[in-house]
Amino acid sequence: MTTLNPSIKILRLSAVLSLVGISKSSIWDRLNPKSPRYDPTFPKRVKLGGRAIGFVDVELQAWLQKRMDARC
């Protein structure tokens, strides 16, 4: 059995939209391998239940940091 790290935070989609600053459809495009805007580096979603999903906060923060580092 895997032990969950209590410091891991799962962000729901509304929080991800605020954090990343892109639209919901842009997030789905980045996750869809068939989209021309597919981004394999974008953090994958985590299934929380039947229709609920979330994203791991530290993965999103790392993705944003890489984007900021690449702008120079």
Predicted model as a PDB file, atoms N, CA, C, CB and O in Angstrom, pLDDT in the B-factor column:
MODEL        1                                                                  
ATOM      1  N   MET A   1       0.841  -1.187   0.000  1.00 56.00           N  
ATOM      2  CA  MET A   1       0.000   0.000   0.000  1.00 56.00           C  
ATOM      3  C   MET A   1       0.886   1.249   0.000  1.00 56.00           C  
ATOM      4  CB  MET A   1      -0.957  -0.001   1.225  1.00 56.00           C  
ATOM      5  O   MET A   1       1.849   1.337   0.761  1.00 56.00           O  
ATOM      6  N   THR A   2       0.553   2.201  -0.851  1.00 61.00           N  
ATOM      7  CA  THR A   2       1.291   3.448  -0.953  1.00 61.00           C  
ATOM      8  C   THR A   2       0.796   4.430   0.097  1.00 61.00           C  
ATOM      9  CB  THR A   2       1.156   4.048  -2.361  1.00 61.00           C  
ATOM     10  O   THR A   2      -0.408   4.567   0.311  1.00 61.00           O  
ATOM     11  N   THR A   3       1.731   5.111   0.752  1.00 66.00           N  
ATOM     12  CA  THR A   3       1.342   6.122   1.735  1.00 66.00           C  
ATOM     13  C   THR A   3       1.321   7.475   1.055  1.00 66.00           C  
ATOM     14  CB  THR A   3       2.308   6.130   2.956  1.00 66.00           C  
ATOM     15  O   THR A   3       2.250   7.837   0.333  1.00 66.00           O  
ATOM     16  N   LEU A   4       0.268   8.208   1.289  1.00 65.00           N  
ATOM     17  CA  LEU A   4       0.119   9.527   0.688  1.00 65.00           C  
ATOM     18  C   LEU A   4       0.844  10.563   1.531  1.00 65.00           C  
ATOM     19  CB  LEU A   4      -1.368   9.897   0.538  1.00 65.00           C  
ATOM     20  O   LEU A   4       0.698  10.605   2.753  1.00 65.00           O  
ATOM     21  N   ASN A   5       1.614  11.386   0.869  1.00 71.00           N  
ATOM     22  CA  ASN A   5       2.314  12.475   1.533  1.00 71.00           C  
ATOM     23  C   ASN A   5       1.284  13.533   1.934  1.00 71.00           C  
ATOM     24  CB  ASN A   5       3.423  13.083   0.608  1.00 71.00           C  
ATOM     25  O   ASN A   5       0.592  14.066   1.067  1.00 71.00           O  
ATOM     26  N   PRO A   6       1.166  13.850   3.232  1.00 71.00           N  
ATOM     27  CA  PRO A   6       0.129  14.806   3.668  1.00 71.00           C  
ATOM     28  C   PRO A   6       0.336  16.222   3.142  1.00 71.00           C  
ATOM     29  CB  PRO A   6       0.081  14.849   5.171  1.00 71.00           C  
ATOM     30  O   PRO A   6      -0.582  17.041   3.199  1.00 71.00           O  
ATOM     31  N   SER A   7       1.535  16.522   2.629  1.00 80.00           N  
ATOM     32  CA  SER A   7       1.762  17.873   2.119  1.00 80.00           C  
ATOM     33  C   SER A   7       1.350  18.025   0.654  1.00 80.00           C  
ATOM     34  CB  SER A   7       3.221  18.243   2.276  1.00 80.00           C  
ATOM     35  O   SER A   7       1.393  19.131   0.114  1.00 80.00           O  
ATOM     36  N   ILE A   8       0.952  16.929   0.006  1.00 86.00           N  
ATOM     37  CA  ILE A   8       0.497  17.006  -1.388  1.00 86.00           C  
ATOM     38  C   ILE A   8      -0.869  17.673  -1.422  1.00 86.00           C  
ATOM     39  CB  ILE A   8       0.438  15.589  -2.046  1.00 86.00           C  
ATOM     40  O   ILE A   8      -1.784  17.305  -0.684  1.00 86.00           O  
ATOM     41  N   LYS A   9      -0.980  18.667  -2.303  1.00 92.00           N  
ATOM     42  CA  LYS A   9      -2.234  19.385  -2.467  1.00 92.00           C  
ATOM     43  C   LYS A   9      -2.795  19.098  -3.852  1.00 92.00           C  
ATOM     44  CB  LYS A   9      -2.036  20.906  -2.255  1.00 92.00           C  
ATOM     45  O   LYS A   9      -2.086  19.200  -4.853  1.00 92.00           O  
ATOM     46  N   ILE A  10      -4.062  18.743  -3.900  1.00 94.00           N  
ATOM     47  CA  ILE A  10      -4.747  18.540  -5.173  1.00 94.00           C  
ATOM     48  C   ILE A  10      -5.606  19.767  -5.440  1.00 94.00           C  
ATOM     49  CB  ILE A  10      -5.615  17.230  -5.160  1.00 94.00           C  
ATOM     50  O   ILE A  10      -6.431  20.154  -4.613  1.00 94.00           O  
ATOM     51  N   LEU A  11      -5.403  20.369  -6.597  1.00 95.00           N  
ATOM     52  CA  LEU A  11      -6.179  21.547  -6.972  1.00 95.00           C  
ATOM     53  C   LEU A  11      -7.281  21.154  -7.933  1.00 95.00           C  
ATOM     54  CB  LEU A  11      -5.280  22.623  -7.600  1.00 95.00           C  
ATOM     55  O   LEU A  11      -7.049  20.410  -8.886  1.00 95.00           O  
ATOM     56  N   ARG A  12      -8.457  21.643  -7.688  1.00 95.00           N  
ATOM     57  CA  ARG A  12      -9.578  21.419  -8.600  1.00 95.00           C  
ATOM     58  C   ARG A  12      -9.412  22.353  -9.804  1.00 95.00           C  
ATOM     59  CB  ARG A  12     -10.957  21.661  -7.879  1.00 95.00           C  
ATOM     60  O   ARG A  12      -8.606  23.282  -9.773  1.00 95.00           O  
ATOM     61  N   LEU A  13     -10.168  22.100 -10.840  1.00 93.00           N  
ATOM     62  CA  LEU A  13     -10.007  22.820 -12.102  1.00 93.00           C  
ATOM     63  C   LEU A  13     -10.127  24.332 -11.947  1.00 93.00           C  
ATOM     64  CB  LEU A  13     -11.029  22.338 -13.095  1.00 93.00           C  
ATOM     65  O   LEU A  13      -9.364  25.074 -12.565  1.00 93.00           O  
ATOM     66  N   SER A  14     -11.061  24.797 -11.141  1.00 93.00           N  
ATOM     67  CA  SER A  14     -11.226  26.252 -10.976  1.00 93.00           C  
ATOM     68  C   SER A  14      -9.962  26.899 -10.412  1.00 93.00           C  
ATOM     69  CB  SER A  14     -12.419  26.553 -10.053  1.00 93.00           C  
ATOM     70  O   SER A  14      -9.596  28.002 -10.819  1.00 93.00           O  
ATOM     71  N   ALA A  15      -9.298  26.225  -9.484  1.00 95.00           N  
ATOM     72  CA  ALA A  15      -8.056  26.758  -8.916  1.00 95.00           C  
ATOM     73  C   ALA A  15      -6.927  26.713  -9.948  1.00 95.00           C  
ATOM     74  CB  ALA A  15      -7.655  25.964  -7.653  1.00 95.00           C  
ATOM     75  O   ALA A  15      -6.079  27.604  -9.986  1.00 95.00           O  
ATOM     76  N   VAL A  16      -6.924  25.670 -10.782  1.00 96.00           N  
ATOM     77  CA  VAL A  16      -5.902  25.554 -11.831  1.00 96.00           C  
ATOM     78  C   VAL A  16      -6.058  26.679 -12.846  1.00 96.00           C  
ATOM     79  CB  VAL A  16      -5.993  24.180 -12.538  1.00 96.00           C  
ATOM     80  O   VAL A  16      -5.069  27.258 -13.296  1.00 96.00           O  
ATOM     81  N   LEU A  17      -7.296  26.985 -13.203  1.00 95.00           N  
ATOM     82  CA  LEU A  17      -7.550  28.077 -14.147  1.00 95.00           C  
ATOM     83  C   LEU A  17      -6.995  29.388 -13.610  1.00 95.00           C  
ATOM     84  CB  LEU A  17      -9.057  28.213 -14.427  1.00 95.00           C  
ATOM     85  O   LEU A  17      -6.385  30.157 -14.352  1.00 95.00           O  
ATOM     86  N   SER A  18      -7.204  29.644 -12.332  1.00 94.00           N  
ATOM     87  CA  SER A  18      -6.688  30.878 -11.719  1.00 94.00           C  
ATOM     88  C   SER A  18      -5.166  30.872 -11.647  1.00 94.00           C  
ATOM     89  CB  SER A  18      -7.272  31.060 -10.313  1.00 94.00           C  
ATOM     90  O   SER A  18      -4.522  31.886 -11.917  1.00 94.00           O  
ATOM     91  N   LEU A  19      -4.601  29.736 -11.285  1.00 93.00           N  
ATOM     92  CA  LEU A  19      -3.149  29.639 -11.121  1.00 93.00           C  
ATOM     93  C   LEU A  19      -2.411  29.778 -12.446  1.00 93.00           C  
ATOM     94  CB  LEU A  19      -2.785  28.317 -10.472  1.00 93.00           C  
ATOM     95  O   LEU A  19      -1.442  30.531 -12.547  1.00 93.00           O  
ATOM     96  N   VAL A  20      -2.869  29.055 -13.454  1.00 93.00           N  
ATOM     97  CA  VAL A  20      -2.163  28.994 -14.733  1.00 93.00           C  
ATOM     98  C   VAL A  20      -2.528  30.163 -15.641  1.00 93.00           C  
ATOM     99  CB  VAL A  20      -2.469  27.683 -15.437  1.00 93.00           C  
ATOM    100  O   VAL A  20      -1.701  30.619 -16.430  1.00 93.00           O  
ATOM    101  N   GLY A  21      -3.756  30.644 -15.532  1.00 93.00           N  
ATOM    102  CA  GLY A  21      -4.155  31.813 -16.307  1.00 93.00           C  
ATOM    103  C   GLY A  21      -4.546  31.509 -17.744  1.00 93.00           C  
ATOM    104  O   GLY A  21      -4.485  32.391 -18.601  1.00 93.00           O  
ATOM    105  N   ILE A  22      -4.949  30.266 -18.020  1.00 93.00           N  
ATOM    106  CA  ILE A  22      -5.447  29.920 -19.345  1.00 93.00           C  
ATOM    107  C   ILE A  22      -6.864  29.368 -19.209  1.00 93.00           C  
ATOM    108  CB  ILE A  22      -4.511  28.888 -20.045  1.00 93.00           C  
ATOM    109  O   ILE A  22      -7.309  29.041 -18.109  1.00 93.00           O  
ATOM    110  N   SER A  23      -7.553  29.270 -20.317  1.00 95.00           N  
ATOM    111  CA  SER A  23      -8.948  28.826 -20.280  1.00 95.00           C  
ATOM    112  C   SER A  23      -9.065  27.317 -20.091  1.00 95.00           C  
ATOM    113  CB  SER A  23      -9.662  29.238 -21.557  1.00 95.00           C  
ATOM    114  O   SER A  23      -8.093  26.577 -20.243  1.00 95.00           O  
ATOM    115  N   LYS A  24     -10.266  26.885 -19.761  1.00 95.00           N  
ATOM    116  CA  LYS A  24     -10.546  25.462 -19.583  1.00 95.00           C  
ATOM    117  C   LYS A  24     -10.286  24.696 -20.880  1.00 95.00           C  
ATOM    118  CB  LYS A  24     -12.001  25.252 -19.122  1.00 95.00           C  
ATOM    119  O   LYS A  24      -9.699  23.615 -20.857  1.00 95.00           O  
ATOM    120  N   SER A  25     -10.720  25.252 -22.001  1.00 96.00           N  
ATOM    121  CA  SER A  25     -10.505  24.566 -23.283  1.00 96.00           C  
ATOM    122  C   SER A  25      -9.015  24.485 -23.627  1.00 96.00           C  
ATOM    123  CB  SER A  25     -11.264  25.289 -24.411  1.00 96.00           C  
ATOM    124  O   SER A  25      -8.580  23.521 -24.257  1.00 96.00           O  
ATOM    125  N   SER A  26      -8.242  25.474 -23.223  1.00 96.00           N  
ATOM    126  CA  SER A  26      -6.791  25.413 -23.453  1.00 96.00           C  
ATOM    127  C   SER A  26      -6.141  24.310 -22.632  1.00 96.00           C  
ATOM    128  CB  SER A  26      -6.141  26.758 -23.117  1.00 96.00           C  
ATOM    129  O   SER A  26      -5.210  23.651 -23.093  1.00 96.00           O  
ATOM    130  N   ILE A  27      -6.631  24.111 -21.421  1.00 96.00           N  
ATOM    131  CA  ILE A  27      -6.108  23.018 -20.594  1.00 96.00           C  
ATOM    132  C   ILE A  27      -6.422  21.686 -21.242  1.00 96.00           C  
ATOM    133  CB  ILE A  27      -6.695  23.072 -19.168  1.00 96.00           C  
ATOM    134  O   ILE A  27      -5.548  20.823 -21.324  1.00 96.00           O  
ATOM    135  N   TRP A  28      -7.665  21.493 -21.709  1.00 95.00           N  
ATOM    136  CA  TRP A  28      -8.028  20.221 -22.363  1.00 95.00           C  
ATOM    137  C   TRP A  28      -7.213  20.026 -23.628  1.00 95.00           C  
ATOM    138  CB  TRP A  28      -9.539  20.182 -22.696  1.00 95.00           C  
ATOM    139  O   TRP A  28      -6.813  18.903 -23.934  1.00 95.00           O  
ATOM    140  N   ASP A  29      -6.955  21.109 -24.379  1.00 96.00           N  
ATOM    141  CA  ASP A  29      -6.120  21.003 -25.580  1.00 96.00           C  
ATOM    142  C   ASP A  29      -4.705  20.552 -25.228  1.00 96.00           C  
ATOM    143  CB  ASP A  29      -6.073  22.348 -26.321  1.00 96.00           C  
ATOM    144  O   ASP A  29      -4.120  19.731 -25.935  1.00 96.00           O  
ATOM    145  N   ARG A  30      -4.169  21.070 -24.171  1.00 96.00           N  
ATOM    146  CA  ARG A  30      -2.805  20.688 -23.760  1.00 96.00           C  
ATOM    147  C   ARG A  30      -2.734  19.232 -23.318  1.00 96.00           C  
ATOM    148  CB  ARG A  30      -2.318  21.592 -22.622  1.00 96.00           C  
ATOM    149  O   ARG A  30      -1.678  18.606 -23.411  1.00 96.00           O  
ATOM    150  N   LEU A  31      -3.845  18.691 -22.841  1.00 96.00           N  
ATOM    151  CA  LEU A  31      -3.885  17.298 -22.388  1.00 96.00           C  
ATOM    152  C   LEU A  31      -4.245  16.310 -23.502  1.00 96.00           C  
ATOM    153  CB  LEU A  31      -4.879  17.163 -21.260  1.00 96.00           C  
ATOM    154  O   LEU A  31      -4.038  15.108 -23.340  1.00 96.00           O  
ATOM    155  N   ASN A  32      -4.774  16.791 -24.621  1.00 97.00           N  
ATOM    156  CA  ASN A  32      -5.259  15.939 -25.703  1.00 97.00           C  
ATOM    157  C   ASN A  32      -4.167  15.704 -26.753  1.00 97.00           C  
ATOM    158  CB  ASN A  32      -6.497  16.567 -26.359  1.00 97.00           C  
ATOM    159  O   ASN A  32      -3.785  16.633 -27.465  1.00 97.00           O  
ATOM    160  N   PRO A  33      -3.664  14.470 -26.851  1.00 97.00           N  
ATOM    161  CA  PRO A  33      -2.599  14.183 -27.826  1.00 97.00           C  
ATOM    162  C   PRO A  33      -2.998  14.445 -29.285  1.00 97.00           C  
ATOM    163  CB  PRO A  33      -2.172  12.746 -27.686  1.00 97.00           C  
ATOM    164  O   PRO A  33      -2.121  14.592 -30.136  1.00 97.00           O  
ATOM    165  N   LYS A  34      -4.280  14.505 -29.585  1.00 97.00           N  
ATOM    166  CA  LYS A  34      -4.729  14.758 -30.955  1.00 97.00           C  
ATOM    167  C   LYS A  34      -4.828  16.245 -31.280  1.00 97.00           C  
ATOM    168  CB  LYS A  34      -6.070  14.104 -31.184  1.00 97.00           C  
ATOM    169  O   LYS A  34      -5.053  16.616 -32.432  1.00 97.00           O  
ATOM    170  N   SER A  35      -4.661  17.093 -30.278  1.00 96.00           N  
ATOM    171  CA  SER A  35      -4.761  18.538 -30.474  1.00 96.00           C  
ATOM    172  C   SER A  35      -3.429  19.101 -30.980  1.00 96.00           C  
ATOM    173  CB  SER A  35      -5.177  19.237 -29.157  1.00 96.00           C  
ATOM    174  O   SER A  35      -2.363  18.630 -30.586  1.00 96.00           O  
ATOM    175  N   PRO A  36      -3.494  20.109 -31.853  1.00 96.00           N  
ATOM    176  CA  PRO A  36      -2.244  20.751 -32.282  1.00 96.00           C  
ATOM    177  C   PRO A  36      -1.576  21.527 -31.142  1.00 96.00           C  
ATOM    178  CB  PRO A  36      -2.516  21.694 -33.458  1.00 96.00           C  
ATOM    179  O   PRO A  36      -0.399  21.878 -31.230  1.00 96.00           O  
ATOM    180  N   ARG A  37      -2.328  21.790 -30.079  1.00 95.00           N  
ATOM    181  CA  ARG A  37      -1.777  22.507 -28.920  1.00 95.00           C  
ATOM    182  C   ARG A  37      -1.389  21.554 -27.782  1.00 95.00           C  
ATOM    183  CB  ARG A  37      -2.794  23.533 -28.408  1.00 95.00           C  
ATOM    184  O   ARG A  37      -1.170  21.987 -26.651  1.00 95.00           O  
ATOM    185  N   TYR A  38      -1.306  20.271 -28.088  1.00 97.00           N  
ATOM    186  CA  TYR A  38      -0.933  19.264 -27.085  1.00 97.00           C  
ATOM    187  C   TYR A  38       0.426  19.598 -26.487  1.00 97.00           C  
ATOM    188  CB  TYR A  38      -0.910  17.847 -27.710  1.00 97.00           C  
ATOM    189  O   TYR A  38       1.369  19.934 -27.204  1.00 97.00           O  
ATOM    190  N   ASP A  39       0.512  19.502 -25.183  1.00 96.00           N  
ATOM    191  CA  ASP A  39       1.767  19.761 -24.466  1.00 96.00           C  
ATOM    192  C   ASP A  39       2.055  18.560 -23.565  1.00 96.00           C  
ATOM    193  CB  ASP A  39       1.685  21.096 -23.624  1.00 96.00           C  
ATOM    194  O   ASP A  39       1.453  18.430 -22.499  1.00 96.00           O  
ATOM    195  N   PRO A  40       2.967  17.685 -23.981  1.00 96.00           N  
ATOM    196  CA  PRO A  40       3.255  16.497 -23.173  1.00 96.00           C  
ATOM    197  C   PRO A  40       3.860  16.822 -21.809  1.00 96.00           C  
ATOM    198  CB  PRO A  40       4.188  15.590 -23.926  1.00 96.00           C  
ATOM    199  O   PRO A  40       3.897  15.962 -20.930  1.00 96.00           O  
ATOM    200  N   THR A  41       4.331  18.047 -21.628  1.00 95.00           N  
ATOM    201  CA  THR A  41       4.907  18.427 -20.340  1.00 95.00           C  
ATOM    202  C   THR A  41       3.866  18.938 -19.352  1.00 95.00           C  
ATOM    203  CB  THR A  41       5.963  19.481 -20.545  1.00 95.00           C  
ATOM    204  O   THR A  41       4.154  19.089 -18.164  1.00 95.00           O  
ATOM    205  N   PHE A  42       2.639  19.208 -19.846  1.00 97.00           N  
ATOM    206  CA  PHE A  42       1.604  19.712 -18.941  1.00 97.00           C  
ATOM    207  C   PHE A  42       1.217  18.616 -17.951  1.00 97.00           C  
ATOM    208  CB  PHE A  42       0.356  20.196 -19.738  1.00 97.00           C  
ATOM    209  O   PHE A  42       1.030  17.468 -18.352  1.00 97.00           O  
ATOM    210  N   PRO A  43       1.093  18.949 -16.662  1.00 97.00           N  
ATOM    211  CA  PRO A  43       0.754  17.933 -15.652  1.00 97.00           C  
ATOM    212  C   PRO A  43      -0.539  17.194 -15.959  1.00 97.00           C  
ATOM    213  CB  PRO A  43       0.644  18.577 -14.292  1.00 97.00           C  
ATOM    214  O   PRO A  43      -1.531  17.790 -16.380  1.00 97.00           O  
ATOM    215  N   LYS A  44      -0.507  15.911 -15.745  1.00 96.00           N  
ATOM    216  CA  LYS A  44      -1.682  15.067 -15.997  1.00 96.00           C  
ATOM    217  C   LYS A  44      -2.697  15.231 -14.872  1.00 96.00           C  
ATOM    218  CB  LYS A  44      -1.273  13.581 -16.137  1.00 96.00           C  
ATOM    219  O   LYS A  44      -2.348  15.549 -13.736  1.00 96.00           O  
ATOM    220  N   ARG A  45      -3.952  15.007 -15.216  1.00 95.00           N  
ATOM    221  CA  ARG A  45      -5.014  15.116 -14.218  1.00 95.00           C  
ATOM    222  C   ARG A  45      -5.041  13.868 -13.336  1.00 95.00           C  
ATOM    223  CB  ARG A  45      -6.384  15.323 -14.901  1.00 95.00           C  
ATOM    224  O   ARG A  45      -4.532  12.809 -13.705  1.00 95.00           O  
ATOM    225  N   VAL A  46      -5.648  14.025 -12.167  1.00 95.00           N  
ATOM    226  CA  VAL A  46      -5.801  12.934 -11.203  1.00 95.00           C  
ATOM    227  C   VAL A  46      -7.296  12.698 -11.030  1.00 95.00           C  
ATOM    228  CB  VAL A  46      -5.101  13.266  -9.820  1.00 95.00           C  
ATOM    229  O   VAL A  46      -8.040  13.627 -10.713  1.00 95.00           O  
ATOM    230  N   LYS A  47      -7.739  11.462 -11.236  1.00 94.00           N  
ATOM    231  CA  LYS A  47      -9.157  11.147 -11.028  1.00 94.00           C  
ATOM    232  C   LYS A  47      -9.426  11.073  -9.531  1.00 94.00           C  
ATOM    233  CB  LYS A  47      -9.551   9.805 -11.731  1.00 94.00           C  
ATOM    234  O   LYS A  47      -8.744  10.356  -8.799  1.00 94.00           O  
ATOM    235  N   LEU A  48     -10.426  11.820  -9.089  1.00 92.00           N  
ATOM    236  CA  LEU A  48     -10.775  11.850  -7.675  1.00 92.00           C  
ATOM    237  C   LEU A  48     -12.058  11.085  -7.388  1.00 92.00           C  
ATOM    238  CB  LEU A  48     -10.915  13.280  -7.206  1.00 92.00           C  
ATOM    239  O   LEU A  48     -12.336  10.724  -6.245  1.00 92.00           O  
ATOM    240  N   GLY A  49     -12.823  10.846  -8.419  1.00 91.00           N  
ATOM    241  CA  GLY A  49     -14.092  10.143  -8.261  1.00 91.00           C  
ATOM    242  C   GLY A  49     -14.718   9.937  -9.616  1.00 91.00           C  
ATOM    243  O   GLY A  49     -14.036  10.010 -10.638  1.00 91.00           O  
ATOM    244  N   GLY A  50     -16.009   9.680  -9.635  1.00 90.00           N  
ATOM    245  CA  GLY A  50     -16.716   9.427 -10.880  1.00 90.00           C  
ATOM    246  C   GLY A  50     -16.504  10.495 -11.936  1.00 90.00           C  
ATOM    247  O   GLY A  50     -16.116  10.187 -13.062  1.00 90.00           O  
ATOM    248  N   ARG A  51     -16.755  11.741 -11.583  1.00 90.00           N  
ATOM    249  CA  ARG A  51     -16.600  12.847 -12.533  1.00 90.00           C  
ATOM    250  C   ARG A  51     -15.660  13.928 -12.014  1.00 90.00           C  
ATOM    251  CB  ARG A  51     -17.954  13.459 -12.845  1.00 90.00           C  
ATOM    252  O   ARG A  51     -15.486  14.962 -12.659  1.00 90.00           O  
ATOM    253  N   ALA A  52     -15.063  13.699 -10.874  1.00 92.00           N  
ATOM    254  CA  ALA A  52     -14.200  14.718 -10.270  1.00 92.00           C  
ATOM    255  C   ALA A  52     -12.739  14.482 -10.651  1.00 92.00           C  
ATOM    256  CB  ALA A  52     -14.358  14.720  -8.735  1.00 92.00           C  
ATOM    257  O   ALA A  52     -12.243  13.356 -10.613  1.00 92.00           O  
ATOM    258  N   ILE A  53     -12.066  15.571 -11.018  1.00 94.00           N  
ATOM    259  CA  ILE A  53     -10.641  15.506 -11.307  1.00 94.00           C  
ATOM    260  C   ILE A  53      -9.930  16.622 -10.569  1.00 94.00           C  
ATOM    261  CB  ILE A  53     -10.375  15.599 -12.823  1.00 94.00           C  
ATOM    262  O   ILE A  53     -10.552  17.574 -10.097  1.00 94.00           O  
ATOM    263  N   GLY A  54      -8.629  16.491 -10.478  1.00 95.00           N  
ATOM    264  CA  GLY A  54      -7.801  17.522  -9.881  1.00 95.00           C  
ATOM    265  C   GLY A  54      -6.413  17.442 -10.479  1.00 95.00           C  
ATOM    266  O   GLY A  54      -6.129  16.568 -11.298  1.00 95.00           O  
ATOM    267  N   PHE A  55      -5.563  18.343 -10.076  1.00 97.00           N  
ATOM    268  CA  PHE A  55      -4.184  18.389 -10.533  1.00 97.00           C  
ATOM    269  C   PHE A  55      -3.286  18.562  -9.316  1.00 97.00           C  
ATOM    270  CB  PHE A  55      -3.965  19.540 -11.566  1.00 97.00           C  
ATOM    271  O   PHE A  55      -3.652  19.250  -8.363  1.00 97.00           O  
ATOM    272  N   VAL A  56      -2.113  17.941  -9.344  1.00 96.00           N  
ATOM    273  CA  VAL A  56      -1.180  18.031  -8.221  1.00 96.00           C  
ATOM    274  C   VAL A  56      -0.509  19.403  -8.264  1.00 96.00           C  
ATOM    275  CB  VAL A  56      -0.111  16.876  -8.270  1.00 96.00           C  
ATOM    276  O   VAL A  56       0.094  19.783  -9.268  1.00 96.00           O  
ATOM    277  N   ASP A  57      -0.622  20.130  -7.171  1.00 95.00           N  
ATOM    278  CA  ASP A  57      -0.124  21.505  -7.079  1.00 95.00           C  
ATOM    279  C   ASP A  57       1.359  21.608  -7.407  1.00 95.00           C  
ATOM    280  CB  ASP A  57      -0.375  22.055  -5.691  1.00 95.00           C  
ATOM    281  O   ASP A  57       1.750  22.474  -8.190  1.00 95.00           O  
ATOM    282  N   VAL A  58       2.194  20.751  -6.832  1.00 94.00           N  
ATOM    283  CA  VAL A  58       3.644  20.867  -7.062  1.00 94.00           C  
ATOM    284  C   VAL A  58       4.004  20.604  -8.521  1.00 94.00           C  
ATOM    285  CB  VAL A  58       4.408  19.892  -6.157  1.00 94.00           C  
ATOM    286  O   VAL A  58       4.966  21.177  -9.031  1.00 94.00           O  
ATOM    287  N   GLU A  59       3.246  19.746  -9.196  1.00 95.00           N  
ATOM    288  CA  GLU A  59       3.499  19.496 -10.622  1.00 95.00           C  
ATOM    289  C   GLU A  59       3.165  20.729 -11.448  1.00 95.00           C  
ATOM    290  CB  GLU A  59       2.677  18.287 -11.118  1.00 95.00           C  
ATOM    291  O   GLU A  59       3.890  21.071 -12.382  1.00 95.00           O  
ATOM    292  N   LEU A  60       2.066  21.400 -11.106  1.00 96.00           N  
ATOM    293  CA  LEU A  60       1.708  22.635 -11.804  1.00 96.00           C  
ATOM    294  C   LEU A  60       2.730  23.732 -11.546  1.00 96.00           C  
ATOM    295  CB  LEU A  60       0.321  23.106 -11.374  1.00 96.00           C  
ATOM    296  O   LEU A  60       3.103  24.467 -12.461  1.00 96.00           O  
ATOM    297  N   GLN A  61       3.182  23.844 -10.305  1.00 94.00           N  
ATOM    298  CA  GLN A  61       4.188  24.853  -9.964  1.00 94.00           C  
ATOM    299  C   GLN A  61       5.484  24.606 -10.737  1.00 94.00           C  
ATOM    300  CB  GLN A  61       4.464  24.850  -8.446  1.00 94.00           C  
ATOM    301  O   GLN A  61       6.100  25.550 -11.232  1.00 94.00           O  
ATOM    302  N   ALA A  62       5.899  23.336 -10.842  1.00 95.00           N  
ATOM    303  CA  ALA A  62       7.115  22.983 -11.582  1.00 95.00           C  
ATOM    304  C   ALA A  62       6.952  23.300 -13.067  1.00 95.00           C  
ATOM    305  CB  ALA A  62       7.450  21.489 -11.391  1.00 95.00           C  
ATOM    306  O   ALA A  62       7.883  23.799 -13.699  1.00 95.00           O  
ATOM    307  N   TRP A  63       5.769  23.011 -13.628  1.00 95.00           N  
ATOM    308  CA  TRP A  63       5.505  23.304 -15.036  1.00 95.00           C  
ATOM    309  C   TRP A  63       5.579  24.809 -15.285  1.00 95.00           C  
ATOM    310  CB  TRP A  63       4.123  22.756 -15.457  1.00 95.00           C  
ATOM    311  O   TRP A  63       6.176  25.254 -16.266  1.00 95.00           O  
ATOM    312  N   LEU A  64       4.975  25.582 -14.400  1.00 94.00           N  
ATOM    313  CA  LEU A  64       5.027  27.039 -14.537  1.00 94.00           C  
ATOM    314  C   LEU A  64       6.457  27.557 -14.426  1.00 94.00           C  
ATOM    315  CB  LEU A  64       4.147  27.705 -13.477  1.00 94.00           C  
ATOM    316  O   LEU A  64       6.853  28.456 -15.168  1.00 94.00           O  
ATOM    317  N   GLN A  65       7.229  26.995 -13.504  1.00 94.00           N  
ATOM    318  CA  GLN A  65       8.617  27.424 -13.331  1.00 94.00           C  
ATOM    319  C   GLN A  65       9.436  27.146 -14.595  1.00 94.00           C  
ATOM    320  CB  GLN A  65       9.251  26.712 -12.120  1.00 94.00           C  
ATOM    321  O   GLN A  65      10.244  27.978 -15.007  1.00 94.00           O  
ATOM    322  N   LYS A  66       9.229  25.993 -15.201  1.00 94.00           N  
ATOM    323  CA  LYS A  66       9.937  25.665 -16.453  1.00 94.00           C  
ATOM    324  C   LYS A  66       9.563  26.649 -17.552  1.00 94.00           C  
ATOM    325  CB  LYS A  66       9.614  24.221 -16.904  1.00 94.00           C  
ATOM    326  O   LYS A  66      10.420  27.071 -18.328  1.00 94.00           O  
ATOM    327  N   ARG A  67       8.290  27.013 -17.621  1.00 91.00           N  
ATOM    328  CA  ARG A  67       7.849  27.993 -18.620  1.00 91.00           C  
ATOM    329  C   ARG A  67       8.511  29.349 -18.382  1.00 91.00           C  
ATOM    330  CB  ARG A  67       6.315  28.141 -18.589  1.00 91.00           C  
ATOM    331  O   ARG A  67       8.921  30.019 -19.330  1.00 91.00           O  
ATOM    332  N   MET A  68       8.613  29.750 -17.116  1.00 91.00           N  
ATOM    333  CA  MET A  68       9.242  31.027 -16.783  1.00 91.00           C  
ATOM    334  C   MET A  68      10.735  30.989 -17.085  1.00 91.00           C  
ATOM    335  CB  MET A  68       9.008  31.373 -15.306  1.00 91.00           C  
ATOM    336  O   MET A  68      11.296  31.969 -17.574  1.00 91.00           O  
ATOM    337  N   ASP A  69      11.381  29.862 -16.795  1.00 92.00           N  
ATOM    338  CA  ASP A  69      12.812  29.723 -17.059  1.00 92.00           C  
ATOM    339  C   ASP A  69      13.108  29.757 -18.559  1.00 92.00           C  
ATOM    340  CB  ASP A  69      13.338  28.420 -16.450  1.00 92.00           C  
ATOM    341  O   ASP A  69      14.156  30.252 -18.975  1.00 92.00           O  
ATOM    342  N   ALA A  70      12.192  29.235 -19.363  1.00 89.00           N  
ATOM    343  CA  ALA A  70      12.388  29.154 -20.808  1.00 89.00           C  
ATOM    344  C   ALA A  70      12.214  30.503 -21.508  1.00 89.00           C  
ATOM    345  CB  ALA A  70      11.424  28.152 -21.396  1.00 89.00           C  
ATOM    346  O   ALA A  70      12.623  30.653 -22.660  1.00 89.00           O  
ATOM    347  N   ARG A  71      11.630  31.458 -20.850  1.00 83.00           N  
ATOM    348  CA  ARG A  71      11.377  32.744 -21.507  1.00 83.00           C  
ATOM    349  C   ARG A  71      12.621  33.596 -21.663  1.00 83.00           C  
ATOM    350  CB  ARG A  71      10.351  33.514 -20.736  1.00 83.00           C  
ATOM    351  O   ARG A  71      12.613  34.556 -22.434  1.00 83.00           O  
ATOM    352  N   CYS A  72      13.678  33.276 -20.961  1.00 68.00           N  
ATOM    353  CA  CYS A  72      14.913  34.074 -21.043  1.00 68.00           C  
ATOM    354  C   CYS A  72      15.751  33.751 -22.242  1.00 68.00           C  
ATOM    355  CB  CYS A  72      15.735  33.879 -19.818  1.00 68.00           C  
ATOM    356  O   CYS A  72      16.812  34.346 -22.433  1.00 68.00           O  
TER     357      CYS A  72                                                      
ENDMDL                                                                          
END                                                                             
